[in-house]
């Protein structure tokens, strides 16, 4: 009996060692877990990271708040409560401000990150959601409108960050828009037209649509990332779960790879030529870009059901993944992963 027990313990030790070795040698290594206040429940949306200040900002749509974390101490700091439906979010290091969209009733807001006070907002239509920031021109683009206000079209609003005023609305057919990506060496803005299963291409200088690209073999195109140097746009779909790669010179798809279901965030790691896809099914898919048209899945890392949002920070070589609280009482978390060579 003792011999059998010793053998089982030995097998378990080998299995545990193998699991640890696999984690250490994989493309991502879990280095920190930050536990939230147990009262923070419901769906999360997007994240922004203040690299210099070691803070993370998470929009908690169902909790009507922005949650703030001390990354150095590995602790939840505080909630900014009383919001509507916060969604897209970016941090501005030069001014120490946070810009975020709020879907209810519809606005883009300025949060002073020194005082944690919302100091101004620009009114938009309801369901203000995804944001894209042109840091050189201090312009933020926010999608809003559509099905929540019973319209068959949506808007991409152009907002002057310094003046804090809306400059123009760009009308886009389709009642639901999602993520967007901007060129830095060109004028194009790419937007997921989820309702029509297309990518809309907007000229930011002319503020008009200059093209649309069909997403083939999948629907519910939600998340987006961009390899500008390689002229490749990455789109994550939900029906079925898939990573679609588009050539931004032609609009044609060049690759399709399966993914976990319920994706909501996607990031391109230019230094390691990798793509990180976080999905509500409870996984992070990691893909390797072998060349512009060739990709392979490196890993499928288990997180938690509903953990569909993440933020990759190239300056830190880290991926942050938000995990919502569970029905059985487990508190929400931020998992922090180091990128491995």
N, C-alpha and C positions, 0 to 999 in steps of 0.2 A: 504493500500500500504506500509506504514511504517512497519507494523507488518510483512508483507511478506518479505520485505527487511531485517529486523532484523533477521528473521528466516534463510534466505539464508546466511547471514554473520555468524551466529552461526554455521550452518552446515559446512561452509568453514573452520571456526576456528577449529572445531572438526577434520575435515579431515586433515588439516595441522598439527595439534598436533599429530595425529595418524601416519602421515608420518615421522615426526621428531622422535617420539618414536620408530618407526620401525627401523629407521637408527641407533639410539643410541643403540638399543638392538640387532642389527644384528652382524654378524661375522666381518664386516669391517666398520669403521667409517671414513668418509672423514674429514680430519683435515686441509688440505692445498691445494690450487690450485696455481700453478706457471704458469703465462702467458708468452709465448715466444715472441720474436720479430716477428711482423706480416709478415716479409719477409721469414720466415722459412716455406716452404711449402713442400708437397709431403709426401711420405711414410717414416716412421721411422723403425728402426730395433731393436737393443737391447740396454740394459743399464748396466752400472756399477756404484757402489756407493762407494765413499771414506768416510767411517764412521767417522774416526778421523778428517778429514778436512771438513766435512759437504758439500760435493760436489757430484753431479750426472753427469755422462757422457752418452750422448745419441748419437748413430749413426743414422744420418739422410741420408739414402741412396740416396734419390732423390735430396736432397739439396747438396750432395757431401761434407758433413761436419760432424764434431762432435760438438754437442751442450753441453755447460757446464752450470750448475746451482748451485747457492748458496742456499743450503737447509736451513741454519739457517735464512738467510734474506728472503727466499722465492722468489728469483729473478733469472731470466735468466742472465748469466754473459757474455758469449761470444761464438763466433763460431770459430772453427778451420776449415777453408775452403780450397778449392783447392784439395780435395781428390777425389777418384774415386767413389767407391760404398762401403763405410764402412758398416760392418755388425756385426760380433761377437766382444765382448769387455770384458776385465777384468781389474781390478785395482790391483796393487801390492803395498800394504802399506809399506813393508820394504824398497823399493827403490823409492817410490813415482813416479811410472811409470804406464802408461796405455798401454796395449797390445791390438791391434785391427786388424782384418782382413779387407782387401780391395779387393773387387771382380774385380776391373778394374784398372790395367791389371791383378792383382793377387799377393797378398803379405800379410805378417803379419808384423805389424809395431810397433815400440817402440816410445811412446810419453812421453816426460818428463813433468810430471804434475806440476812442479814448474815454468817452462818457457813456457809451452804449445807449444813446438816445437817437431816435429817428427825428431828423431835423427838417426834412422836406420830402415832398413827393410830387410826382407828375401823374396826373390823372390819365388813365387809359380805359379801354373797354374791359369787361369782365374776362376772367380766365387768363390774365397776364401770366406768362409761363416762362419759356426758354429765353435766355439772353445771350447776346454776343457782343463783345466789347472791342472797339477799335481804339486801342490805347494811344496811338499816335495822334489821332484826331479828336480824342475825347468824345466819342460818339458811342452810345449804347443802343443796340437793336433788341426789341422785345416783341415776341409774338403774343397776340391777344385777340379777343373776339371769337367769332365762330359759333359753335353749337350752343354754348352757354347763354348766348343772347339771341338764339333762334335765327342766325344768319347762315347762309350757304357759303360765305366767304370769311376769310380771316384777315388780320392786319399784321404787318411787320412795322412797328412804330420806330421812327428815327428820333433819338433824343440827345440833345446837347447836354453833356454831363456838367460842364461848368456853369452854363446859363440855367440849367435845370428846367428846360422847356422842350416840348415836343416840336420837332421841325416838320415832320410829315408822316403820313400813313401810307404804306405801300400795300395795296389791295392784292390778296392772293386767293384764287379760287380754292375752295375746300374748307370745310368747317373745323378742321383740326390740324394745327401745325405743331411740330415738336422741336428737336434740337437743331442747332445751327453751327456753322463753322465759317471763319473769315480767312481770306488770303491776307498776308502781310506784304507781299510784293506785287499785289495786283488788287483790282477793285471788287472782286467777286465775293458775294455772300451766298453760302449754300444753306438751304432750309429744307428740313423734312416735311413734305406735304403728306402727312399720314393719311388724311381722308381720301386722297386720290392716288396713293401709292406711288408718289413721285418725289424727286428732289427738284426743288425750284432754285434756279440760279438768278441772283439779283446783282445788277451793277450798282455798287454803292455810290459811285459818282453821279450817275444818271438817276439813281433811285427808281429803277424800273426793272421788271423781269426781262431777262434776255434769253432764257431757255428753261426747258424742263426735261428731266431724264426719268424714264420709267424704271421702277424697281421690279425686276422680273423674278419669278419663281418663289416669291414670298410676299407677305403683306404685313401691315402694322410696322412700318419703318419708323423707329422711335429715336434711338441714340445715334450719335454721329461723332466721328473723329477725322483728322485730316493730316496727311503726310504731304505737305506742300512741296518739299524738295523732290519727292518722288512722283508727284502728280497723281496721288491716289486718295480717294475719299472712302472712308469706312462707314458702313451703315449697319446697324443692328436691327433685326426684325423680330417680331413676336409670333408670327403665324406663317410658317413654323419658326422656331428659334434659329436664327441664322446670322452669320456675318457675311455681308455683301461688300465686295471691293469694286469701286468704280474708277475708271480712267477719267481724270478731270479735264483732259484735252479733248476727249471724244464723247464722254458721257456713257460709254459702254461698260457693262460689267465684265470683269476679268477673272473673278473668283467668287465661289460660294462655299462657306464652311458651316457645319452645324454648330449650334451653341445651346447653352441652357436657356430655358424659357423665361420670359418676363424681363428682358433686358431693359435698362433705363439709363445707364451711363457707359461710355466707351471712351478709351484714351489711346493715343499713339505715343509710344516711347521711342523717340528718334535715335537716342544713343544706343539702345539695345535692339532696335528694329523689331519691337514687339507691340502687340495690341492687347489691352486689358478690357474685358467685357464683364460687367457685374449684372447679375440677373436675379430676379425675385424668386426663382425656383430654389435658390440657395447655393449658388456657385459663382466663382470667378473663372472665366475662361481666359487662358493665356495663349496667344498665337505668335508664332515666329514668322517674320517676313524674310523669306529667303532671297527673293528678288521682287521686282514690282508686280509680277503676276503670279508668284508662287508663295503659298502660305501653308503652315502646318500648325496643328494644335500641340502646344507643349505641355499644358496641364489643365486640369479641371479641379479647382480648389474648393472644398466645401466650406460654406459660411453659415447661413441660417435662412430659413424661409422668409421672404420679404426683403432680404438684403440686396436690393436692386441698385443702390446708389453708391458711387465711389468717386474719388478724386485722386488723380495721379499728379505728383509734384516733381517735375524733372530736376529742380534744384536740389532736392533731397534724395532723389532716387527712391521715393516711397509712394506706396499706394494706400489710401485710406478708404475703408469700406464701412458703411453705416449699417448696423444690424438693429432692427426694431425689437421692442419688447415682445415677449411671447405671452400667449393666453394663460400659460401655467405660472406666470409670475416672474419669469427671468427678465431682468432689466435690459434695456437697450445698451448697445456697445458701439464703440469705434474700434475696429481692428486695424492695426498699423503693420504694413508689410514692407520689408526692405527688398529691393530688386537685386537678384543675384546674377552674377555674370553668366 
